[in-house]
Amino acid sequence: MTPCTCCQTARQYSQHNHFSLGCLYCGARIIQHLATLPISPQDCARRRRSELALWVSHGHSEAQIRALAKGDQAPLQPETPQPDSKTPKPRR
């Protein structure tokens, strides 16, 4: 999986408000972000439904986005582990 640059940047800068339509975690993060805007509850719900439909139309699972968006922390793509240089490589 290619690391999402938006998630990588948001990990360092919590106020980063760029989102990639190819990233499930960005979809959940924008839905969380919309709840922080100073708009009416009705407008917020409408905008969140609209964003969810957009992400689903790009092939993401509605259930997964909803589950990620319900969390307390910002959903970010898991970091890919860096290869440990001390781990011996298997011999052929």
C-alpha positions in Angstrom: 0.0 0.0 0.0 1.3 3.4 -0.9 1.6 5.7 2.1 -1.0 8.6 2.0 0.9 11.9 2.0 -2.1 13.6 3.5 -2.2 11.2 6.5 1.6 11.6 6.9 1.4 15.4 7.0 -1.7 15.3 9.3 0.3 13.1 11.7 2.8 15.9 12.0 0.4 18.9 11.8 -3.0 18.2 13.3 -4.5 21.2 11.6 -3.7 19.8 8.1 -6.9 20.0 6.1 -6.1 18.2 2.9 -7.7 14.9 2.0 -7.1 12.3 -0.7 -10.1 10.6 -2.2 -8.0 7.5 -2.6 -7.6 7.1 1.2 -10.2 5.5 3.4 -8.6 7.3 6.5 -8.9 10.7 4.8 -12.6 10.1 4.2 -13.1 9.4 7.9 -10.9 12.3 8.9 -12.9 14.8 6.8 -16.2 13.6 8.3 -14.7 14.2 11.7 -13.4 17.6 10.6 -16.8 18.8 9.4 -18.2 18.3 12.9 -15.8 21.0 14.2 -17.0 23.7 11.8 -19.2 26.5 13.2 -22.3 25.5 11.2 -25.8 24.4 12.2 -26.3 20.8 13.1 -28.6 20.3 10.1 -26.0 21.7 7.7 -23.3 19.6 9.4 -25.3 16.4 8.9 -26.1 17.3 5.3 -22.4 18.0 4.5 -21.2 14.8 6.3 -23.7 12.7 4.3 -22.5 14.3 1.1 -18.9 13.6 1.9 -19.7 10.0 2.9 -21.5 9.5 -0.4 -18.5 11.0 -2.3 -16.0 8.6 -0.6 -18.3 5.6 -1.2 -18.6 6.5 -4.9 -14.8 6.3 -5.0 -15.0 2.6 -3.9 -14.6 2.9 -0.1 -16.7 1.1 2.4 -19.4 3.2 4.1 -19.2 1.0 7.2 -15.4 1.3 7.5 -15.6 5.1 7.1 -18.3 5.4 9.7 -16.4 3.2 12.2 -13.2 5.2 11.7 -15.0 8.5 12.0 -16.6 7.5 15.4 -13.2 7.3 17.1 -11.9 9.9 19.4 -8.6 10.5 17.6 -8.1 11.6 14.0 -8.1 8.5 11.7 -4.7 8.2 10.0 -3.4 5.6 7.7 -1.2 3.2 9.8 2.5 4.0 9.4 4.4 1.4 7.3 7.1 -0.1 9.4 10.6 0.8 8.3 12.9 -2.2 7.7 15.2 -2.8 10.6 18.8 -2.7 9.5 19.8 -4.9 12.4 17.5 -7.8 11.4 19.5 -10.4 9.5 18.2 -11.1 6.0 17.3 -14.8 5.2 20.0 -16.6 3.4 19.3 -18.2 0.0 
